[in-house]
Amino acid sequence: MAEQTEITWQEVVATHGSQAGISTKGGVVRSLLANQAKEGSYADEIREDTVFYRVTERTNSTSVECLRAMVGTGRHIHVFEKLGKNRWRDHGEWIAVDVAIEGEGTLFLLKRPTP
């Protein structure tokens, strides 16, 4: 994967529009805020061709259901990764391909869309 430049929160919020991890509009997920440095076993993982996005039972249930409804639709979801305070990486567009219960949370699997 080509190295992406860091961006600021202002640039993220222009697309994401919220401080919540899952941004929705009209019941459709627009973007996700991923954090590989989360404490505990719920850290997200971003690899070259796969994103493992984890939510806990404390995550807004309506947003989680919107993300669950995106699985298998082929609709694009923008992914931003938190690198540190006011430091973000734009990972572009992904699609949700699978979901599974994991411990006390939920794991979403995202893949790059095929051209």
GROMACS elastic network, one bead per residue, 0.5 to 0.9 nm:
[ bonds ]
;  ai    aj funct       b0    kb
    1     4     6  0.85462   500
    1    47     6  0.87303   500
    1    48     6  0.56110   500
    1    49     6  0.83570   500
    4    89     6  0.65949   500
    4    90     6  0.70292   500
    4    91     6  0.75601   500
    5    88     6  0.85807   500
    5    89     6  0.64932   500
    5    90     6  0.77409   500
    6    83     6  0.84560   500
    6    87     6  0.62198   500
    6    88     6  0.54459   500
    6    90     6  0.74773   500
    7    10     6  0.82111   500
    7    11     6  0.62757   500
    7    12     6  0.73091   500
    7    86     6  0.79612   500
    7    87     6  0.60569   500
    7    88     6  0.51082   500
    7    89     6  0.59245   500
    7    90     6  0.72451   500
    8    11     6  0.53125   500
    8    12     6  0.64855   500
    8    13     6  0.88036   500
    8    85     6  0.89644   500
    8    86     6  0.52719   500
    8    87     6  0.54271   500
    8    88     6  0.58963   500
    8    89     6  0.84492   500
    9    13     6  0.59626   500
    9    14     6  0.84735   500
    9    85     6  0.86507   500
    9    86     6  0.52907   500
    9    87     6  0.69020   500
    9    88     6  0.68307   500
   10    13     6  0.52643   500
   10    14     6  0.62759   500
   10    86     6  0.84344   500
   11    14     6  0.53161   500
   11    15     6  0.72410   500
   11    16     6  0.88533   500
   11    88     6  0.88901   500
   12    15     6  0.56704   500
   12    16     6  0.58571   500
   12    17     6  0.77916   500
   12    80     6  0.72128   500
   12    88     6  0.75255   500
   12    89     6  0.87496   500
   12    90     6  0.78675   500
   13    18     6  0.62823   500
   13    19     6  0.78219   500
   14    17     6  0.58156   500
   14    18     6  0.89860   500
   15    18     6  0.88388   500
   15    30     6  0.82208   500
   15    31     6  0.77348   500
   15    78     6  0.85173   500
   16    19     6  0.80495   500
   16    20     6  0.88602   500
   16    22     6  0.84442   500
   16    23     6  0.59788   500
   16    24     6  0.86369   500
   16    30     6  0.70101   500
   16    31     6  0.57768   500
   16    32     6  0.75342   500
   16    33     6  0.82905   500
   16    78     6  0.83044   500
   16    80     6  0.86694   500
   17    20     6  0.88432   500
   17    23     6  0.70460   500
   18    21     6  0.79328   500
   18    22     6  0.82637   500
   18    23     6  0.63203   500
   19    22     6  0.85086   500
   19    23     6  0.82627   500
   19    33     6  0.85938   500
   20    23     6  0.64075   500
   20    32     6  0.84474   500
   20    33     6  0.77296   500
   20    59     6  0.88222   500
   20    60     6  0.85271   500
   21    31     6  0.82114   500
   21    32     6  0.55310   500
   21    34     6  0.72256   500
   21    55     6  0.89437   500
   21    59     6  0.82560   500
   21    63     6  0.89093   500
   22    29     6  0.68507   500
   22    30     6  0.78063   500
   22    31     6  0.61865   500
   22    33     6  0.66074   500
   22    59     6  0.88293   500
   22    60     6  0.84700   500
   22    63     6  0.61111   500
   22    64     6  0.76241   500
   22    66     6  0.89748   500
   22    67     6  0.78830   500
   23    28     6  0.84184   500
   23    29     6  0.57447   500
   23    30     6  0.55466   500
   23    31     6  0.52913   500
   23    32     6  0.62766   500
   23    33     6  0.84064   500
   23    63     6  0.74324   500
   24    27     6  0.59536   500
   24    28     6  0.52299   500
   24    30     6  0.53438   500
   24    31     6  0.72887   500
   24    63     6  0.67824   500
   24    66     6  0.74624   500
   24    67     6  0.86312   500
   25    28     6  0.53563   500
   25    29     6  0.64991   500
   25    30     6  0.67470   500
   26    29     6  0.84200   500
   27    62     6  0.85676   500
   27    63     6  0.80243   500
   27    65     6  0.88745   500
   27    66     6  0.57459   500
   27    67     6  0.88602   500
   27    69     6  0.89000   500
   28    63     6  0.88222   500
   28    66     6  0.59975   500
   28    67     6  0.75288   500
   28    69     6  0.82492   500
   28    70     6  0.73847   500
   28    75     6  0.89930   500
   29    32     6  0.78827   500
   29    63     6  0.76806   500
   29    66     6  0.62455   500
   29    67     6  0.59927   500
   29    70     6  0.73191   500
   29    75     6  0.89038   500
   29    76     6  0.85474   500
   29    77     6  0.64717   500
   29    78     6  0.87385   500
   30    76     6  0.77274   500
   30    77     6  0.54113   500
   30    78     6  0.62906   500
   30    79     6  0.89407   500
   31    76     6  0.86297   500
   31    77     6  0.50803   500
   31    79     6  0.56121   500
   31    80     6  0.75420   500
   31    93     6  0.86127   500
   32    53     6  0.85892   500
   32    77     6  0.71737   500
   32    78     6  0.63023   500
   32    80     6  0.61790   500
   32    81     6  0.83529   500
   33    78     6  0.88139   500
   33    79     6  0.61849   500
   33    80     6  0.50105   500
   33    81     6  0.58097   500
   33    82     6  0.69260   500
   34    43     6  0.82860   500
   34    44     6  0.58906   500
   34    45     6  0.79015   500
   34    46     6  0.81349   500
   34    51     6  0.88125   500
   34    52     6  0.89939   500
   34    53     6  0.68021   500
   34    54     6  0.85589   500
   34    79     6  0.69049   500
   34    80     6  0.59572   500
   34    82     6  0.61747   500
   35    38     6  0.57315   500
   35    43     6  0.62362   500
   35    44     6  0.54717   500
   35    45     6  0.77011   500
   35    46     6  0.88511   500
   35    53     6  0.87391   500
   35    80     6  0.85747   500
   35    81     6  0.56460   500
   35    82     6  0.51463   500
   35    83     6  0.73224   500
   36    39     6  0.88805   500
   36    42     6  0.86563   500
   36    45     6  0.55257   500
   36    46     6  0.73482   500
   36    81     6  0.76172   500
   36    82     6  0.75773   500
   36    83     6  0.80865   500
   37    40     6  0.89729   500
   37    43     6  0.59923   500
   37    44     6  0.77067   500
   37    82     6  0.82199   500
   37    83     6  0.79507   500
   37    84     6  0.88469   500
   38    41     6  0.79901   500
   38    42     6  0.64839   500
   38    44     6  0.73170   500
   39    42     6  0.69123   500
   39    43     6  0.65705   500
   40    43     6  0.67647   500
   41    44     6  0.88918   500
   42    53     6  0.85159   500
   42    54     6  0.57041   500
   42    55     6  0.69816   500
   42    56     6  0.74997   500
   42   105     6  0.80514   500
   42   107     6  0.88932   500
   43    52     6  0.86927   500
   43    53     6  0.79120   500
   43    54     6  0.67592   500
   43    55     6  0.89946   500
   44    51     6  0.74234   500
   44    52     6  0.55578   500
   44    54     6  0.56702   500
   44    55     6  0.87645   500
   44   107     6  0.89859   500
   45    50     6  0.80666   500
   45    51     6  0.56737   500
   45    53     6  0.66936   500
   45    54     6  0.85616   500
   46    49     6  0.80680   500
   46    50     6  0.61809   500
   46    52     6  0.64217   500
   46    53     6  0.82819   500
   46    81     6  0.82876   500
   46    91     6  0.89607   500
   47    50     6  0.50921   500
   47    51     6  0.60397   500
   47    52     6  0.83642   500
   48    51     6  0.82230   500
   48   112     6  0.88225   500
   49   110     6  0.84063   500
   49   111     6  0.58415   500
   49   112     6  0.59156   500
   50    94     6  0.86927   500
   50   109     6  0.69815   500
   50   110     6  0.56792   500
   50   112     6  0.69869   500
   51    79     6  0.88732   500
   51    94     6  0.83494   500
   51   108     6  0.79508   500
   51   109     6  0.58728   500
   51   111     6  0.64856   500
   51   112     6  0.87427   500
   52   107     6  0.65762   500
   52   108     6  0.58183   500
   52   110     6  0.65288   500
   53   106     6  0.83541   500
   53   107     6  0.57629   500
   53   108     6  0.50255   500
   53   109     6  0.64352   500
   53   110     6  0.75794   500
   54   102     6  0.85605   500
   54   105     6  0.70499   500
   54   106     6  0.57766   500
   54   108     6  0.62455   500
   54   109     6  0.88763   500
   55    58     6  0.78350   500
   55    59     6  0.60278   500
   55    64     6  0.77830   500
   55   105     6  0.56147   500
   55   106     6  0.53724   500
   55   107     6  0.66132   500
   55   108     6  0.82811   500
   56    59     6  0.55040   500
   56   104     6  0.65151   500
   56   106     6  0.63804   500
   56   107     6  0.89531   500
   57    60     6  0.79042   500
   57    61     6  0.76013   500
   57   104     6  0.68105   500
   57   105     6  0.57215   500
   57   106     6  0.80070   500
   58    61     6  0.78506   500
   58   105     6  0.88316   500
   59    62     6  0.87532   500
   59    63     6  0.77476   500
   59    64     6  0.70803   500
   60    63     6  0.54587   500
   60    64     6  0.63559   500
   60    65     6  0.88244   500
   61    65     6  0.61179   500
   61    66     6  0.85818   500
   62    65     6  0.51424   500
   62    66     6  0.62709   500
   62    67     6  0.87317   500
   63    66     6  0.50031   500
   63    67     6  0.62618   500
   63    68     6  0.85751   500
   64    67     6  0.50399   500
   64    68     6  0.60721   500
   64    69     6  0.85794   500
   64   106     6  0.87474   500
   65    69     6  0.60993   500
   65    70     6  0.86891   500
   66    69     6  0.50684   500
   66    70     6  0.65020   500
   67    70     6  0.51046   500
   67    71     6  0.69405   500
   67    96     6  0.78703   500
   67   108     6  0.83490   500
   68    71     6  0.55597   500
   68    96     6  0.82629   500
   68    98     6  0.84837   500
   68    99     6  0.69617   500
   68   108     6  0.79802   500
   69    72     6  0.80980   500
   69    73     6  0.79039   500
   70    73     6  0.55078   500
   70    74     6  0.75407   500
   70    75     6  0.67667   500
   70    76     6  0.87966   500
   70    77     6  0.88306   500
   70    95     6  0.79351   500
   70    96     6  0.61511   500
   70    97     6  0.82307   500
   71    74     6  0.75209   500
   71    75     6  0.85003   500
   71    95     6  0.75214   500
   71    97     6  0.50339   500
   71    98     6  0.57807   500
   71    99     6  0.71609   500
   71   108     6  0.83572   500
   71   109     6  0.86494   500
   71   110     6  0.86162   500
   72    75     6  0.81664   500
   72    95     6  0.78693   500
   72    96     6  0.63026   500
   72    97     6  0.50866   500
   72    98     6  0.70963   500
   73    76     6  0.88049   500
   73    95     6  0.79466   500
   73    96     6  0.76891   500
   73    97     6  0.80458   500
   74    94     6  0.87575   500
   74    95     6  0.56377   500
   74    96     6  0.71592   500
   74    97     6  0.78391   500
   74   113     6  0.75925   500
   75    94     6  0.82003   500
   75    95     6  0.59811   500
   75    96     6  0.78426   500
   75   113     6  0.89143   500
   76    93     6  0.56099   500
   76    94     6  0.53837   500
   76    95     6  0.50686   500
   76    96     6  0.79817   500
   76   112     6  0.89989   500
   76   113     6  0.76164   500
   77    92     6  0.80746   500
   77    93     6  0.53524   500
   77    94     6  0.51584   500
   77    95     6  0.58820   500
   77    96     6  0.76991   500
   77   110     6  0.88746   500
   78    90     6  0.80927   500
   78    91     6  0.72438   500
   78    92     6  0.52853   500
   78    94     6  0.62153   500
   78    95     6  0.86775   500
   79    89     6  0.86375   500
   79    90     6  0.64507   500
   79    91     6  0.53611   500
   79    92     6  0.57605   500
   79    93     6  0.63888   500
   79    94     6  0.70342   500
   80    88     6  0.66073   500
   80    89     6  0.56648   500
   80    91     6  0.57237   500
   80    92     6  0.74616   500
   81    87     6  0.86494   500
   81    88     6  0.55010   500
   81    89     6  0.50857   500
   81    90     6  0.65537   500
   81    91     6  0.71742   500
   82    85     6  0.78549   500
   82    86     6  0.80446   500
   82    87     6  0.62817   500
   82    89     6  0.66491   500
   83    86     6  0.80192   500
   83    87     6  0.52272   500
   83    88     6  0.52421   500
   83    89     6  0.69895   500
   84    88     6  0.70624   500
   85    88     6  0.82819   500
   91    94     6  0.83864   500
   92   112     6  0.89203   500
   93   112     6  0.68799   500
   93   113     6  0.73669   500
   94   110     6  0.60213   500
   94   111     6  0.55450   500
   94   113     6  0.58026   500
   95   109     6  0.84693   500
   95   110     6  0.52613   500
   95   111     6  0.54833   500
   95   112     6  0.62336   500
   95   113     6  0.60209   500
   96    99     6  0.80466   500
   96   108     6  0.68890   500
   96   109     6  0.58797   500
   96   111     6  0.65482   500
   96   112     6  0.89584   500
   97   108     6  0.77511   500
   97   109     6  0.57930   500
   97   110     6  0.55943   500
   97   111     6  0.67240   500
   98   107     6  0.83498   500
   98   108     6  0.58915   500
   98   109     6  0.50846   500
   98   110     6  0.71990   500
   99   106     6  0.70696   500
   99   107     6  0.56418   500
   99   109     6  0.61250   500
  100   105     6  0.87807   500
  100   106     6  0.57922   500
  100   107     6  0.53030   500
  100   108     6  0.66476   500
  100   109     6  0.85184   500
  101   104     6  0.74613   500
  101   105     6  0.60346   500
  101   107     6  0.61654   500
  101   108     6  0.89084   500
  102   105     6  0.52536   500
  102   106     6  0.52286   500
  102   107     6  0.60318   500
  103   106     6  0.76602   500
  111   114     6  0.88193   500
